[in-house]
Amino acid sequence: MTVRSVEVELGVGAALPRARRRGFFERHQSRIRALGSIVVVFALWELIGRFVITNRLFFVPLSSVFASAGDLWARGELQLHVRTSFLEFALGFGAAALAGIALGAAMAVRRALRDYLDPWVAFLYATPTVALAPLFILWFKLGIESKVAVILLVSIFPILLNTLTGIEGTDRHLIEAARSFGARPMQIFAKVMLPSALPVIVTGLRLGLARGLVGVVVAELFGAKAGLGYLILYSAQTFDMAALFAGVLILAVAGVVSSEALKALERRLAPWRFVEVER
Protein backbone atom coordinates (compact mmCIF):
# COMPACT_ATOMS: atom_id res chain seq x y z
CA MET A 1 0.00 0.00 0.00
CA THR A 2 1.43 3.36 -1.07
CA VAL A 3 1.58 6.52 1.01
CA ARG A 4 -1.03 8.14 -1.25
CA SER A 5 -3.45 5.27 -0.78
CA VAL A 6 -3.04 5.52 2.98
CA GLU A 7 -3.81 9.24 2.81
CA VAL A 8 -6.91 8.59 0.73
CA GLU A 9 -8.01 5.80 3.09
CA LEU A 10 -7.65 8.02 6.13
CA GLY A 11 -9.04 11.10 4.42
CA VAL A 12 -5.88 13.08 5.11
CA GLY A 13 -5.61 14.52 1.61
CA ALA A 14 -9.08 16.00 1.77
CA ALA A 15 -8.56 17.32 5.28
CA LEU A 16 -5.34 19.19 4.56
CA PRO A 17 -6.93 22.17 2.72
CA ARG A 18 -9.56 22.48 5.44
CA ALA A 19 -6.84 22.30 8.10
CA ARG A 20 -4.94 25.04 6.32
CA ARG A 21 -8.06 27.19 6.17
CA ARG A 22 -8.77 26.59 9.85
CA GLY A 23 -5.15 27.37 10.64
CA PHE A 24 -5.38 30.74 8.87
CA PHE A 25 -8.50 31.79 10.77
CA GLU A 26 -7.17 30.44 14.05
CA ARG A 27 -3.94 32.38 13.64
CA HIS A 28 -5.87 35.62 13.11
CA GLN A 29 -8.78 34.88 15.43
CA SER A 30 -7.64 37.23 18.19
CA ARG A 31 -7.11 40.12 15.80
CA ILE A 32 -10.48 39.55 14.14
CA ARG A 33 -12.22 39.55 17.52
CA ALA A 34 -10.38 42.69 18.63
CA LEU A 35 -11.21 44.49 15.38
CA GLY A 36 -14.83 43.39 15.65
CA SER A 37 -15.14 44.72 19.19
CA ILE A 38 -13.67 48.07 18.12
CA VAL A 39 -16.12 48.37 15.22
CA VAL A 40 -19.08 47.52 17.48
CA VAL A 41 -18.07 50.01 20.18
CA PHE A 42 -17.43 52.79 17.65
CA ALA A 43 -20.80 52.13 15.98
CA LEU A 44 -22.57 52.25 19.37
CA TRP A 45 -20.70 55.46 20.19
CA GLU A 46 -21.95 57.08 16.99
CA LEU A 47 -25.54 55.87 17.47
CA ILE A 48 -25.72 56.89 21.13
CA GLY A 49 -24.30 60.33 20.34
CA ARG A 50 -26.81 60.89 17.57
CA PHE A 51 -30.01 59.37 18.93
CA VAL A 52 -29.73 58.75 22.70
CA ILE A 53 -27.62 61.48 24.30
CA THR A 54 -28.17 64.41 21.98
CA ASN A 55 -27.00 67.18 24.33
CA ARG A 56 -23.53 68.11 23.04
CA LEU A 57 -22.51 69.37 26.50
CA PHE A 58 -22.52 65.77 27.77
CA PHE A 59 -21.67 63.55 24.81
CA VAL A 60 -20.82 63.81 21.10
CA PRO A 61 -20.92 61.24 18.29
CA LEU A 62 -17.67 59.78 17.01
CA SER A 63 -17.99 61.63 13.70
CA SER A 64 -17.91 64.94 15.59
CA VAL A 65 -14.75 63.82 17.38
CA PHE A 66 -13.05 63.06 14.06
CA ALA A 67 -14.24 66.38 12.64
CA SER A 68 -12.83 68.26 15.63
CA ALA A 69 -9.52 66.39 15.36
CA GLY A 70 -9.36 67.28 11.66
CA ASP A 71 -10.03 70.93 12.43
CA LEU A 72 -7.31 70.99 15.10
CA TRP A 73 -4.93 69.31 12.67
CA ALA A 74 -5.69 71.83 9.93
CA ARG A 75 -4.87 74.67 12.33
CA GLY A 76 -1.62 72.97 13.38
CA GLU A 77 -2.65 72.71 17.02
CA LEU A 78 -3.05 68.94 17.21
CA GLN A 79 0.46 68.29 15.92
CA LEU A 80 1.88 70.52 18.66
CA HIS A 81 -0.14 68.79 21.39
CA VAL A 82 0.74 65.29 20.17
CA ARG A 83 4.43 66.10 19.73
CA THR A 84 4.68 67.67 23.19
CA SER A 85 2.91 64.85 25.02
CA PHE A 86 4.71 62.01 23.30
CA LEU A 87 8.11 63.60 23.82
CA GLU A 88 7.35 63.87 27.53
CA PHE A 89 6.03 60.31 27.57
CA ALA A 90 9.00 58.88 25.68
CA LEU A 91 11.50 60.48 28.06
CA GLY A 92 9.57 59.65 31.23
CA PHE A 93 8.60 56.09 30.33
CA GLY A 94 12.02 55.33 28.84
CA ALA A 95 13.72 56.43 32.05
CA ALA A 96 11.19 54.48 34.13
CA ALA A 97 11.75 51.30 32.08
CA LEU A 98 15.54 51.47 32.40
CA ALA A 99 15.54 52.39 36.08
CA GLY A 100 12.71 50.02 37.01
CA ILE A 101 14.26 46.95 35.38
CA ALA A 102 17.75 47.74 36.71
CA LEU A 103 16.57 48.48 40.25
CA GLY A 104 14.15 45.53 40.34
CA ALA A 105 16.88 43.15 39.18
CA ALA A 106 19.33 44.53 41.75
CA MET A 107 16.77 44.14 44.55
CA ALA A 108 16.05 40.56 43.44
CA VAL A 109 19.68 39.43 43.62
CA ARG A 110 20.79 41.57 46.58
CA ARG A 111 18.75 40.86 49.69
CA ALA A 112 20.30 43.71 51.68
CA LEU A 113 19.44 46.27 48.98
CA ARG A 114 15.86 45.01 48.94
CA ASP A 115 15.60 45.37 52.73
CA TYR A 116 16.78 48.96 52.48
CA LEU A 117 14.53 49.97 49.58
CA ASP A 118 11.33 47.99 50.22
CA PRO A 119 9.77 50.55 52.63
CA TRP A 120 10.50 53.44 50.29
CA VAL A 121 9.07 51.63 47.28
CA ALA A 122 5.85 50.93 49.19
CA PHE A 123 5.77 54.52 50.49
CA LEU A 124 6.21 56.17 47.10
CA TYR A 125 3.95 53.71 45.29
CA ALA A 126 1.09 54.59 47.63
CA THR A 127 1.66 58.35 47.38
CA PRO A 128 -0.93 60.13 45.18
CA THR A 129 0.85 61.55 42.18
CA VAL A 130 -1.57 64.46 41.83
CA ALA A 131 -0.39 65.71 45.21
CA LEU A 132 3.26 65.62 44.10
CA ALA A 133 2.81 67.25 40.67
CA PRO A 134 2.77 70.84 42.04
CA LEU A 135 5.86 70.01 44.08
CA PHE A 136 7.69 68.86 40.94
CA ILE A 137 6.75 72.15 39.28
CA LEU A 138 8.37 74.03 42.17
CA TRP A 139 11.50 71.88 41.89
CA PHE A 140 11.84 71.68 38.08
CA LYS A 141 9.87 74.81 37.04
CA LEU A 142 7.29 74.74 34.22
CA GLY A 143 9.52 73.07 31.65
CA ILE A 144 9.47 69.53 30.34
CA GLU A 145 11.50 68.28 33.31
CA SER A 146 8.56 68.44 35.75
CA LYS A 147 6.32 66.48 33.34
CA VAL A 148 8.98 63.83 32.78
CA ALA A 149 9.43 63.48 36.54
CA VAL A 150 5.69 62.87 37.06
CA ILE A 151 5.54 60.28 34.27
CA LEU A 152 8.64 58.53 35.61
CA LEU A 153 7.18 58.38 39.11
CA VAL A 154 3.84 56.88 38.06
CA SER A 155 5.42 54.39 35.61
CA ILE A 156 8.41 53.00 37.46
CA PHE A 157 6.81 50.98 40.24
CA PRO A 158 4.85 48.40 38.21
CA ILE A 159 8.00 47.79 36.17
CA LEU A 160 10.21 47.54 39.26
CA LEU A 161 7.87 45.23 41.18
CA ASN A 162 7.20 42.95 38.22
CA THR A 163 10.92 42.66 37.51
CA LEU A 164 11.56 41.81 41.16
CA THR A 165 8.75 39.24 41.26
CA GLY A 166 9.71 37.67 37.93
CA ILE A 167 13.38 37.17 38.81
CA GLU A 168 12.57 35.88 42.28
CA GLY A 169 10.09 33.42 40.76
CA THR A 170 12.71 31.70 38.61
CA ASP A 171 12.50 27.91 38.91
CA ARG A 172 15.14 26.81 41.42
CA HIS A 173 15.68 23.57 39.52
CA LEU A 174 16.84 25.58 36.50
CA ILE A 175 19.26 27.56 38.65
CA GLU A 176 20.67 24.40 40.23
CA ALA A 177 21.02 22.77 36.81
CA ALA A 178 22.98 25.79 35.55
CA ARG A 179 25.22 25.68 38.62
CA SER A 180 25.85 21.98 38.12
CA PHE A 181 27.22 22.80 34.66
CA GLY A 182 29.62 25.33 36.20
CA ALA A 183 27.75 28.52 35.30
CA ARG A 184 28.93 31.63 37.12
CA PRO A 185 26.44 33.92 38.95
CA MET A 186 26.37 36.46 36.12
CA GLN A 187 25.78 33.70 33.58
CA ILE A 188 22.93 32.29 35.69
CA PHE A 189 21.37 35.74 35.85
CA ALA A 190 21.74 36.47 32.12
CA LYS A 191 20.95 32.99 30.76
CA VAL A 192 18.42 31.63 33.28
CA MET A 193 16.87 34.21 35.58
CA LEU A 194 16.38 37.08 33.14
CA PRO A 195 14.81 34.98 30.32
CA SER A 196 12.57 33.27 32.87
CA ALA A 197 11.39 36.64 34.20
CA LEU A 198 10.94 38.20 30.75
CA PRO A 199 7.14 37.63 30.44
CA VAL A 200 6.56 39.16 33.87
CA ILE A 201 8.83 42.10 33.02
CA VAL A 202 6.91 42.75 29.79
CA THR A 203 3.67 42.68 31.78
CA GLY A 204 5.18 45.28 34.10
CA LEU A 205 6.13 47.40 31.11
CA ARG A 206 2.57 47.25 29.82
CA LEU A 207 1.20 48.26 33.21
CA GLY A 208 3.75 51.05 33.49
CA LEU A 209 2.91 52.21 29.98
CA ALA A 210 -0.76 52.60 30.84
CA ARG A 211 0.07 54.47 34.03
CA GLY A 212 2.53 56.64 32.11
CA LEU A 213 -0.16 57.77 29.67
CA VAL A 214 -2.33 58.72 32.63
CA GLY A 215 0.70 60.50 34.05
CA VAL A 216 0.93 62.60 30.87
CA VAL A 217 -2.54 64.00 31.56
CA VAL A 218 -1.83 64.53 35.26
CA ALA A 219 1.48 66.28 34.54
CA GLU A 220 -0.10 68.64 32.01
CA LEU A 221 -2.90 69.70 34.33
CA PHE A 222 -0.47 72.03 36.10
CA GLY A 223 1.19 74.88 34.26
CA ALA A 224 1.31 73.32 30.79
CA LYS A 225 0.89 75.39 27.62
CA ALA A 226 0.66 72.46 25.19
CA GLY A 227 0.05 68.72 25.19
CA LEU A 228 -2.89 66.36 25.07
CA GLY A 229 -3.50 66.78 28.79
CA TYR A 230 -3.63 70.53 28.32
CA LEU A 231 -6.01 70.04 25.36
CA ILE A 232 -8.29 67.86 27.50
CA LEU A 233 -8.28 70.37 30.37
CA TYR A 234 -8.86 73.40 28.12
CA SER A 235 -11.64 71.62 26.22
CA ALA A 236 -13.37 70.67 29.48
CA GLN A 237 -13.21 74.26 30.70
CA THR A 238 -14.69 75.55 27.43
CA PHE A 239 -17.24 72.70 27.15
CA ASP A 240 -15.78 71.55 23.83
CA MET A 241 -16.61 67.85 24.22
CA ALA A 242 -15.53 66.94 20.70
CA ALA A 243 -11.97 68.22 21.24
CA LEU A 244 -11.91 66.65 24.71
CA PHE A 245 -12.81 63.23 23.33
CA ALA A 246 -10.29 63.71 20.52
CA GLY A 247 -7.49 64.08 23.08
CA VAL A 248 -8.73 61.09 25.07
CA LEU A 249 -9.06 58.95 21.94
CA ILE A 250 -5.53 59.76 20.78
CA LEU A 251 -4.12 58.71 24.16
CA ALA A 252 -6.21 55.53 24.11
CA VAL A 253 -5.04 54.61 20.61
CA ALA A 254 -1.44 55.30 21.63
CA GLY A 255 -1.89 52.95 24.58
CA VAL A 256 -3.28 50.16 22.40
CA VAL A 257 -0.54 50.52 19.79
CA SER A 258 2.22 50.61 22.40
CA SER A 259 0.80 47.60 24.22
CA GLU A 260 0.66 45.61 20.98
CA ALA A 261 4.26 46.63 20.25
CA LEU A 262 5.31 45.25 23.63
CA LYS A 263 3.41 42.03 22.91
CA ALA A 264 5.27 41.71 19.61
CA LEU A 265 8.56 42.31 21.42
CA GLU A 266 7.67 39.58 23.92
CA ARG A 267 6.87 37.17 21.08
CA ARG A 268 10.26 37.88 19.58
CA LEU A 269 12.24 37.61 22.82
CA ALA A 270 10.27 34.73 24.39
CA PRO A 271 8.73 32.75 21.51
CA TRP A 272 8.45 29.57 23.59
CA ARG A 273 5.55 31.07 25.54
CA PHE A 274 3.34 31.15 22.44
CA VAL A 275 4.03 27.72 20.95
CA GLU A 276 1.05 26.05 22.58
CA VAL A 277 -1.26 28.99 21.88
CA GLU A 278 -0.58 28.92 18.16
CA ARG A 279 -1.20 25.20 17.66
Secondary structure, 3 states (H helix, E strand, C coil): CCHHHHHHHHCHHHHHHHHHHHHHHHHCHHHHHHHHHHHHHHHHHHHHHHHHCCCCCCCCCHHHHHHHHHHHHHCCHHHHHHHHHHHHHHHHHHHHHHHHHHHHHHHHHCHHHHHHHHHHHHHHHHCCHHHHHHHHHHHHCCCHHHHHHHHHHHHHHHHHHHHHHHHHCCCHHHHHHHHHCCCCHHHHHHHHHHHHHHHHHHHHHHHHHHHHHHHHHHHCCCCCCCCHHHHHHHHHHCCCHHHHHHHHHHHHHHHHHHHHHHHHHHHHHCHHHHCCCCC
